[in-house]
């Protein structure tokens, strides 16, 4: 049966492009020619960021299948930034892009359920189920265990959504925790990979890949190769690739 990951795969094939454009909206990155059109208060700043972000999408939506919106760079501007985040999600979806919310959520079960409902699930409003941010994928931090991941998986199952679970992240200090070895000599990131593989077993589509997939940094190619063997049904969202090391960001999705 076709699932969300199948649709992403088909878009990647149609565009012949596995790249995800990362929109990390910060006011200091907006060109001066855009800034000068708006006031310097929070409303003008957010309008300038909105114009610039939409211009990035307008320039890429027909060649790049997916967009990843980093929530932190919207949240830092408070209420107006959150409004901007929601508007950008809706704008990207209007361009028929696969939309990923880079939120890295993960908490105890009831709190994770709230996070999942915000991005993947639905809430009961006026006695009717309605989506709030309504993205396709969200990033999830699994390091509180399965009870923090299960609510996301349940919404993936119920609404045909997807998650990318942090397994081996691209940052320099990731090994301080993720590379620690357990009593049987296996690194923690490999333990997480085995969990990801089992969590996604029931959500595998016709192309053999699950809606439950993984974030694996390109900065660790040896571990990436190991993790491919441990997660044969997971697509990889690969940060640390190409332009991410500069001010703008690009991510690759790889099988």
Long-range contacts (C-beta under 8 A, 24 or more apart in sequence): 1-205, 1-206, 2-205, 2-206, 3-160, 3-203, 3-204, 3-205, 3-206, 3-211, 4-136, 4-137, 4-160, 4-161, 4-162, 4-205, 4-211, 5-162, 5-205, 5-207, 5-209, 5-210, 5-211, 5-213, 5-235, 6-205, 6-206, 6-207, 6-209, 7-98, 8-65, 8-66, 8-98, 8-136, 8-162, 8-235, 8-253, 9-207, 9-209, 9-235, 9-255, 11-65, 11-66, 11-98, 12-65, 12-253, 14-65, 15-63, 15-64, 15-65, 17-63, 17-64, 17-65, 18-252, 18-253, 18-254, 19-64, 19-65, 19-250, 19-251, 19-252, 19-253, 20-64, 20-65, 20-66, 20-67, 20-68, 20-100, 20-237, 20-250, 20-251, 20-252, 20-253, 21-56, 21-57, 21-60, 21-64, 21-66, 21-67, 21-68, 21-250, 21-251, 22-67, 22-68, 22-70, 22-102, 22-244, 22-248, 22-249, 22-250, 22-251, 23-53, 23-56, 23-57, 23-67, 23-68, 23-69, 23-70, 23-88, 24-70, 24-73, 24-248, 24-249, 25-49, 25-52, 25-53, 25-70, 25-73, 25-74, 25-84, 25-88, 26-73, 26-76, 27-77, 29-247, 29-248, 42-77, 42-78, 42-80, 43-80, 45-77, 46-77, 46-80, 46-81, 46-83, 46-84, 49-77, 49-84, 50-84, 50-87, 50-88, 53-84, 53-88, 54-88, 54-91, 57-88, 57-91, 57-92, 57-95, 57-97, 58-95, 61-92, 61-95, 61-96, 61-97, 64-97, 65-97, 65-98, 66-97, 66-98, 66-99, 66-100, 66-253, 67-92, 67-97, 67-98, 67-99, 67-100, 68-100, 68-101, 68-102, 68-237, 68-249, 68-251, 69-99, 69-100, 69-101, 69-102, 69-135, 70-102, 70-249, 71-101, 71-102, 71-103, 72-102, 85-133, 86-133, 89-133, 89-134, 89-135, 93-134, 98-136, 98-137, 99-135, 99-136, 99-137, 100-135, 100-136, 100-137, 100-138, 100-139, 100-164, 100-237, 101-133, 101-135, 101-137, 101-138, 101-139, 102-139, 103-138, 103-139, 104-139, 104-140, 104-141, 104-166, 105-138, 105-139, 105-140, 105-141, 105-152, 106-140, 106-141, 106-142, 106-143, 106-144, 106-148, 106-149, 107-144, 107-148, 108-144, 108-147, 108-148, 109-147, 109-148, 109-150, 109-151, 112-147, 112-148, 112-149, 112-150, 112-151, 112-152, 113-151, 115-151, 115-152, 116-151, 116-152, 116-154, 116-155, 117-155, 120-152, 120-155, 120-156, 120-159, 120-161, 120-163, 121-155, 121-158, 121-159, 121-161, 122-159, 135-161, 136-161, 136-162, 137-161, 137-162, 137-163, 137-164, 138-162, 138-163, 138-164, 139-163, 139-164, 139-165, 139-166, 139-215, 139-237, 140-164, 140-165, 140-166, 141-165, 141-166, 142-166, 142-192, 142-195, 142-196, 143-177, 143-192, 146-195, 146-199, 149-195, 149-199, 153-199, 153-203, 153-212, 156-203, 156-211, 156-212, 157-202, 157-203, 160-211, 161-211, 162-211, 162-212, 162-213, 163-211, 163-212, 163-213, 164-213, 164-214, 164-215, 164-235, 164-237, 165-192, 165-196, 165-199, 165-212, 165-213, 165-214, 165-215, 166-192, 166-214, 166-215, 167-192, 167-193, 167-196, 167-214, 167-215, 167-216, 167-227, 167-231, 168-193, 168-215, 168-216, 168-217, 168-220, 168-223, 168-224, 168-227, 169-215, 169-217, 169-239, 170-217, 170-218, 170-219, 170-220, 170-239, 170-240, 170-244, 171-217, 172-219, 174-217, 174-220, 189-223, 189-227, 190-226, 190-227, 190-230, 193-227, 193-230, 193-231, 194-230, 196-231, 196-234, 197-230, 197-231, 197-232, 197-233, 197-234, 200-233, 200-234, 201-233, 204-233, 208-233, 209-233, 209-234, 209-235, 209-255, 210-234, 210-235, 213-237, 215-239, 218-252
